């Protein structure tokens, strides 16, 4: 077991694309796992996945210095599972927890100045939010809102921003979206994006949970 390894960050996203987790030691991502294909991370499986990540680096939960959790959007249940798992890990150690908005983390990783972020929400929906990105700030220029897959092609063709998605799956699920717009597909998992965002001073580290539905857009602790 490694006794001293500097700063150990564990990132958890249980709300999008089946869930993912990633481990960073002294600023370098050393292990990552994604449960692609599942509807959401199951609470009973999450801790075993995390234990596997830690074991791969010869660490135990008490070695974690920071837990980075997605504040959403995504599956309501997944957001709650991620937050509760993060809190549990922090209570069992001296780790601190950061709650980071996934869409801001995606904007930071997009390398474009005016991205519009698209996150799959399940049940035929996509969450969309636009940002202005500079070297000093990442500023949302719209509230997050839900789009139906059936409306996505028209929406893409009418927008002037570059679209950023988590994976090509969203494009494939939505059908042929080659409508002349620019679409960037991020190769990193949500958890890896959260790890990168943790060191970015432009992104809030204590965001309230972001619960988005078709009927309303609201934030709650």
C-alpha positions as CSV (number, residue, x, y, z in Angstrom):
1,X,0.0,0.0,0.0
2,X,1.3,3.4,-1.0
3,X,1.7,5.7,2.1
4,X,2.5,9.0,0.5
5,X,1.4,9.9,-3.0
6,X,0.5,13.6,-2.7
7,X,-2.9,14.8,-3.8
8,X,-5.4,12.0,-4.7
9,X,-8.6,13.1,-6.6
10,X,-11.5,10.8,-7.2
11,X,-14.2,12.0,-9.6
12,X,-17.7,10.5,-9.8
13,X,-20.5,11.0,-12.3
14,X,-23.5,8.7,-11.9
15,X,-26.0,10.7,-13.9
16,X,-24.9,10.6,-17.6
17,X,-24.1,7.9,-20.1
18,X,-24.2,5.1,-17.6
19,X,-21.9,6.7,-15.1
20,X,-18.1,7.0,-14.8
21,X,-15.4,7.4,-12.3
22,X,-11.7,8.4,-12.5
23,X,-8.7,8.8,-10.3
24,X,-6.0,11.4,-10.5
25,X,-2.7,11.4,-8.5
26,X,-0.7,14.6,-8.4
27,X,-2.5,16.0,-11.4
28,X,-2.2,12.9,-13.6
29,X,-5.2,10.7,-14.4
30,X,-4.1,7.2,-13.5
31,X,-7.3,5.2,-13.8
32,X,-10.8,5.6,-15.3
33,X,-13.9,3.5,-15.7
34,X,-17.1,4.0,-17.6
35,X,-20.3,1.9,-17.4
36,X,-21.4,2.8,-20.9
37,X,-24.6,1.0,-21.9
38,X,-26.2,1.0,-18.5
39,X,-29.1,3.4,-17.8
40,X,-27.4,4.7,-14.7
41,X,-24.8,3.8,-12.1
42,X,-26.3,1.5,-9.5
43,X,-25.6,2.6,-5.9
44,X,-24.7,-1.0,-5.0
45,X,-22.1,-1.2,-7.7
46,X,-20.5,2.2,-7.4
47,X,-18.4,1.6,-4.3
48,X,-17.0,-1.6,-5.7
49,X,-16.0,0.2,-8.9
50,X,-14.3,2.9,-6.8
51,X,-12.5,0.3,-4.8
52,X,-11.3,-1.3,-8.0
53,X,-9.9,2.1,-9.2
54,X,-8.1,2.6,-5.9
55,X,-6.8,-0.9,-5.9
56,X,-5.3,-0.4,-9.3
57,X,-3.2,2.4,-7.9
58,X,-2.4,0.5,-4.6
59,X,-4.5,2.9,-2.6
60,X,-7.4,2.7,-0.1
61,X,-10.3,5.2,0.5
62,X,-8.4,7.0,3.3
63,X,-5.8,8.0,0.7
64,X,-8.3,10.3,-1.1
65,X,-7.7,14.0,-0.5
66,X,-10.6,15.3,-2.7
67,X,-13.8,13.9,-4.1
68,X,-15.1,15.6,-7.2
69,X,-18.8,14.9,-8.0
70,X,-21.0,16.0,-10.9
71,X,-23.7,18.5,-9.8
72,X,-25.7,17.6,-12.9
73,X,-27.6,17.8,-15.1
74,X,-28.6,14.2,-15.8
75,X,-30.6,11.5,-14.2
76,X,-32.2,12.8,-11.0
77,X,-31.5,9.5,-9.3
78,X,-27.9,9.4,-10.6
79,X,-27.2,12.9,-9.4
80,X,-28.3,11.9,-5.9
81,X,-26.4,8.7,-5.9
82,X,-23.2,10.5,-6.9
83,X,-23.6,13.2,-4.3
84,X,-24.4,10.7,-1.5
85,X,-21.5,8.4,-2.4
86,X,-19.2,11.4,-2.4
87,X,-20.4,12.5,1.0
88,X,-20.0,9.0,2.4
89,X,-16.4,8.8,1.2
90,X,-15.6,12.2,2.7
91,X,-17.1,11.2,6.1
92,X,-14.9,8.2,6.2
93,X,-11.7,10.2,5.6
94,X,-10.3,13.7,5.7
95,X,-11.2,14.3,2.0
96,X,-13.0,17.5,0.8
97,X,-15.9,17.3,-1.7
98,X,-16.3,19.6,-4.8
99,X,-19.6,19.7,-6.7
100,X,-18.9,20.8,-10.3
101,X,-21.5,21.4,-13.0
102,X,-20.9,18.9,-15.8
103,X,-21.8,21.2,-18.6
104,X,-19.3,23.9,-17.4
105,X,-16.6,21.2,-17.3
106,X,-17.5,20.2,-20.9
107,X,-17.3,23.8,-22.0
108,X,-13.8,24.1,-20.5
109,X,-12.8,20.9,-22.3
110,X,-14.2,21.9,-25.7
111,X,-11.5,24.3,-26.8
112,X,-14.0,26.6,-28.5
113,X,-15.1,30.1,-27.3
114,X,-18.8,29.8,-27.9
115,X,-19.8,26.2,-27.3
116,X,-23.4,24.9,-26.9
117,X,-23.2,21.8,-24.7
118,X,-25.5,18.8,-25.3
119,X,-26.0,16.2,-22.6
120,X,-28.2,13.1,-23.1
121,X,-31.0,12.9,-20.5
122,X,-32.6,9.6,-21.4
123,X,-36.2,9.0,-22.5
124,X,-35.7,10.8,-25.7
125,X,-34.4,14.1,-24.3
126,X,-31.2,16.2,-24.5
127,X,-30.2,19.0,-22.1
128,X,-28.7,22.0,-23.9
129,X,-26.8,25.1,-22.5
130,X,-24.6,27.6,-24.2
131,X,-21.5,29.3,-22.8
132,X,-19.0,32.0,-23.6
133,X,-15.5,30.8,-22.8
134,X,-12.3,32.9,-22.4
135,X,-9.0,32.6,-20.7
136,X,-10.4,34.3,-17.6
137,X,-14.0,33.0,-17.4
138,X,-16.6,30.4,-18.4
139,X,-20.0,32.2,-18.5
140,X,-23.3,30.5,-19.2
141,X,-25.3,32.6,-21.7
142,X,-28.5,30.5,-21.5
143,X,-30.3,28.5,-18.9
144,X,-30.1,24.7,-19.3
145,X,-33.2,23.4,-21.1
146,X,-34.5,20.1,-22.5
147,X,-34.9,19.3,-26.2
148,X,-36.7,16.3,-27.6
149,X,-34.6,14.2,-29.9
150,X,-37.3,14.8,-32.5
151,X,-36.6,18.5,-32.4
152,X,-32.8,18.3,-32.3
153,X,-32.1,18.3,-36.0
154,X,-34.0,21.6,-36.6
155,X,-32.4,23.1,-33.5
156,X,-28.9,22.3,-34.7
157,X,-29.6,23.7,-38.1
158,X,-30.8,27.0,-36.8
159,X,-28.1,27.7,-34.2
160,X,-24.8,29.6,-34.8
161,X,-22.7,28.1,-32.1
162,X,-20.4,25.0,-32.2
163,X,-22.1,22.1,-30.5
164,X,-20.2,19.9,-28.0
165,X,-21.4,16.4,-27.1
166,X,-20.0,13.7,-24.8
167,X,-19.9,10.9,-27.4
168,X,-20.9,10.0,-30.9
169,X,-23.7,8.0,-29.5
170,X,-25.9,11.1,-29.1
171,X,-25.5,11.9,-32.8
172,X,-26.1,8.3,-33.9
173,X,-29.2,8.0,-31.6
174,X,-30.6,11.2,-33.1
175,X,-30.3,10.1,-36.7
176,X,-28.5,11.9,-39.5
177,X,-27.5,15.3,-38.1
178,X,-25.2,16.4,-40.9
179,X,-26.9,19.7,-41.2
180,X,-23.9,22.0,-41.8
181,X,-23.3,22.8,-38.1
182,X,-20.1,22.1,-36.2
183,X,-20.2,19.3,-33.7
184,X,-17.3,18.4,-31.4
185,X,-17.3,15.0,-29.8
186,X,-15.4,14.9,-26.5
187,X,-13.3,11.8,-26.0
188,X,-13.0,12.1,-22.2
189,X,-15.5,10.6,-19.9
190,X,-17.6,12.8,-17.7
191,X,-15.5,11.8,-14.7
192,X,-12.3,12.7,-16.5
193,X,-13.7,16.1,-17.5
194,X,-14.6,16.7,-13.8
195,X,-11.0,16.0,-12.8
196,X,-9.7,18.5,-15.3
197,X,-12.3,21.0,-14.2
198,X,-11.2,20.7,-10.6
199,X,-8.0,22.6,-11.3
200,X,-9.8,25.3,-13.4
201,X,-10.4,28.5,-11.4
202,X,-13.1,29.5,-13.9
203,X,-15.5,26.8,-12.7
204,X,-17.4,26.8,-9.4
205,X,-16.5,24.0,-7.0
206,X,-19.6,24.2,-4.8
207,X,-22.5,24.2,-7.2
208,X,-26.0,23.3,-6.1
209,X,-27.4,20.1,-7.7
210,X,-28.9,20.9,-11.1
211,X,-32.1,19.1,-11.6
212,X,-33.6,19.7,-15.1
213,X,-37.0,18.4,-16.3
214,X,-39.1,19.1,-19.3
215,X,-41.6,21.0,-17.2
216,X,-39.2,23.2,-15.3
217,X,-35.6,24.2,-14.8
218,X,-34.6,24.4,-11.1
219,X,-31.6,24.2,-8.8
220,X,-31.7,22.6,-5.4
221,X,-29.3,21.9,-2.6
